[in-house]
């Protein structure tokens, strides 16, 4: 039997390359964390990507609140145009209603995080 030369083949070969840009500081931090863990940067990033739990930017409730804000902004623009035509007193009550709703949504978005 002939002697085996070189490194043995991996059982499961990596097939796809993933790349992304980082700042110099992020690169330094990643290198330090990988070195501290005693693994290569590729192995470190692979483990982090697969094993970590990522918190979504917005929950479903927050997304629906943002959609409501967007819809309300259009309504408020219409009210502002109406106020210019008919006077602010006629539209003041409508503005108050939207003000309360805006406060409620913005408080939830800002303080629930």
Buried (B, 14 or more C-beta within 10 A) or exposed (E): EEEEEEEEEEEEEEEEEEEEEEEEEEEEEBEEBBEEEEBEEEEBBBEEEEEEEEEEEEEEEBEEBEEBBEEBEEEBEEBEEBBEEEEEEEBEEBEEEBEEBBEEBEEEBEEEE
